[in-house]
Amino acid sequence: MNGNLERVLAELARYEHPLFAFDAREAGDAVEVLIEFRGAEPAVHTYVYSLQPRDIENAQFPWTFQRQLYDCLHDYVVEMFTRNPQCRD
C-alpha cells in the first residue's frame, strides 16, 4: 500500500455517516475515493472521485479533503434523484 493511499484511508477513518460508507483504492499514481450508499434498497451506484498525489501531499490536505468530500456527497445525493423537473418523461 502506498503512502498516499494510507493517508487517504486515515483521513476517511475520521468520518462516519449512517447513510454512506467510505473507502479508497489505488488508481495508478492517484487514489480513488469511493462513496457507497449503505442501504440495500434501492440499488444505487458507487460514487468515485480521484485525488492526485499533489493534493494528498499538500499541507492543507485535511481541510481540502473535507471540502471535497462534502461537495462530492452533495453531488452524489443529487445524482440519486430518480425524477426531477428537468427529466423528460
MARTOR-89483 format. One line per 2 residues: number of its first residue (from 1); their letters; for each residue x, y, z of N, C-alpha, C. Coordinates in steps of 0.2 Angstrom, whole numbers, plus 5000, padded with zeros to 4 digits. Layout:
% MARTOR-89483
NUM> a> X Y Z X Y Z X Y Z ~ ...
***
This chain:
% MARTOR-89483
1> mn> 5004 4994 5000 5000 5000 5000 5005 5006 5000 ~ 5003 5011 4996 5007 5017 4995 5005 5022 5001
3> gn> 5010 5026 5002 5009 5031 5007 5003 5036 5006 ~ 5002 5038 5000 4996 5042 4999 4989 5038 5000
5> le> 4989 5032 4998 4983 5028 5000 4982 5028 5007 ~ 4987 5026 5011 4987 5026 5018 4984 5033 5021
7> rv> 4987 5038 5019 4985 5045 5021 4977 5046 5020 ~ 4975 5044 5014 4968 5045 5012 4964 5040 5017
9> la> 4966 5034 5018 4962 5030 5022 4962 5032 5029 ~ 4967 5035 5032 4967 5038 5038 4963 5044 5039
11> el> 4962 5048 5034 4958 5053 5034 4951 5051 5034 ~ 4949 5046 5029 4942 5044 5029 4940 5041 5036
13> ar> 4945 5038 5039 4943 5035 5046 4940 5040 5051 ~ 4941 5046 5050 4939 5051 5054 4932 5053 5053
15> ye> 4929 5050 5047 4922 5052 5045 4917 5045 5046 ~ 4912 5046 5049 4907 5041 5049 4900 5044 5048
17> hp> 4896 5040 5044 4889 5043 5042 4884 5037 5042 ~ 4878 5038 5044 4874 5032 5044 4871 5030 5037
19> lf> 4872 5034 5032 4869 5033 5026 4874 5031 5021 ~ 4881 5033 5022 4886 5032 5017 4892 5028 5020
21> af> 4895 5024 5016 4901 5020 5018 4907 5023 5014 ~ 4913 5024 5016 4918 5027 5013 4924 5022 5012
23> da> 4928 5022 5007 4934 5018 5006 4938 5021 5001 ~ 4944 5019 5000 4949 5021 4995 4953 5016 4992
25> re> 4955 5017 4986 4959 5012 4982 4964 5015 4978 ~ 4970 5012 4976 4975 5015 4972 4972 5015 4965
27> ag> 4974 5020 4961 4972 5020 4954 4978 5023 4950 ~ 4983 5019 4949 4989 5022 4946 4993 5026 4951
29> da> 4994 5032 4949 4998 5037 4954 4992 5040 4958 ~ 4986 5040 4956 4981 5043 4960 4978 5039 4965
31> ve> 4973 5041 4970 4970 5037 4974 4962 5039 4973 ~ 4958 5034 4972 4951 5035 4971 4947 5034 4978
33> vl> 4943 5039 4979 4939 5038 4985 4932 5036 4983 ~ 4929 5031 4986 4923 5028 4985 4918 5029 4990
35> ie> 4912 5032 4988 4906 5033 4992 4901 5028 4990 ~ 4898 5024 4995 4893 5020 4994 4887 5021 4998
37> fr> 4881 5020 4996 4875 5020 5000 4875 5014 5004 ~ 4874 5015 5010 4873 5009 5015 4867 5004 5014
39> ga> 4862 5007 5012 4855 5004 5011 4856 4999 5006 ~ 4852 4993 5007 4852 4988 5002 4847 4990 4996
41> ep> 4842 4994 4998 4837 4996 4993 4836 5003 4994 ~ 4835 5007 4989 4836 5005 4982 4844 5004 4980
43> av> 4845 5000 4975 4852 5000 4972 4854 5006 4969 ~ 4860 5009 4972 4862 5015 4970 4870 5014 4968
45> ht> 4872 5017 4963 4879 5017 4960 4884 5019 4966 ~ 4890 5017 4965 4895 5019 4969 4898 5026 4966
47> yv> 4899 5031 4970 4902 5037 4968 4909 5037 4969 ~ 4913 5038 4964 4920 5038 4964 4923 5044 4962
49> ys> 4928 5047 4965 4932 5053 4963 4939 5052 4965 ~ 4944 5055 4961 4951 5054 4961 4954 5060 4965
51> lq> 4959 5058 4968 4964 5063 4972 4971 5062 4969 ~ 4974 5067 4967 4980 5067 4964 4986 5067 4969
53> pr> 4992 5065 4968 4997 5065 4973 4998 5072 4976 ~ 4998 5077 4972 5000 5084 4974 4995 5086 4979
55> di> 4988 5084 4978 4983 5086 4983 4984 5082 4990 ~ 4986 5076 4989 4986 5072 4995 4992 5074 4999
57> en> 4998 5076 4996 5004 5078 4999 5004 5085 5002 ~ 4999 5089 5000 4998 5096 5002 4997 5097 5009
59> aq> 5000 5102 5013 5000 5103 5020 4993 5104 5022 ~ 4989 5107 5017 4982 5108 5019 4977 5102 5017
61> fp> 4980 5096 5016 4976 5091 5014 4969 5089 5018 ~ 4970 5089 5025 4964 5088 5029 4958 5093 5027
63> wt> 4960 5099 5026 4954 5104 5025 4952 5103 5018 ~ 4956 5103 5013 4954 5102 5006 4950 5096 5005
65> fq> 4952 5090 5009 4949 5084 5008 4942 5084 5011 ~ 4941 5088 5017 4934 5088 5019 4930 5092 5015
67> rq> 4932 5098 5012 4928 5102 5007 4926 5097 5001 ~ 4931 5094 4998 4930 5090 4993 4925 5084 4994
69> ly> 4926 5081 5000 4921 5075 5002 4914 5078 5003 ~ 4913 5083 5006 4906 5086 5007 4903 5088 5000
71> dc> 4907 5091 4996 4905 5093 4989 4903 5087 4985 ~ 4907 5081 4986 4905 5075 4982 4899 5072 4985
73> lh> 4898 5072 4992 4892 5069 4995 4886 5073 4992 ~ 4887 5080 4992 4881 5083 4989 4879 5081 4982
75> dy> 4885 5081 4978 4884 5078 4971 4880 5071 4970 ~ 4883 5067 4975 4880 5060 4975 4873 5060 4977
77> vv> 4871 5064 4982 4864 5064 4984 4860 5067 4978 ~ 4862 5072 4974 4858 5075 4969 4858 5069 4963
79> em> 4863 5065 4962 4863 5060 4957 4858 5055 4959 ~ 4856 5054 4965 4851 5049 4967 4844 5051 4965
81> ft> 4842 5057 4963 4836 5058 4961 4833 5053 4956 ~ 4828 5050 4956 4825 5046 4951 4820 5050 4946
83> rn> 4819 5056 4949 4815 5060 4944 4815 5068 4947 ~ 4816 5072 4943 4816 5079 4945 4813 5083 4939
85> pq> 4812 5090 4940 4808 5094 4935 4812 5094 4928 ~ 4819 5093 4928 4822 5093 4922 4822 5086 4918
87> cr> 4819 5081 4921 4818 5075 4917 4813 5076 4912 ~ 4814 5072 4906 4809 5072 4901 4806 5065 4901
89> d> 4800 5065 4903 4797 5058 4903 4794 5056 4896
***
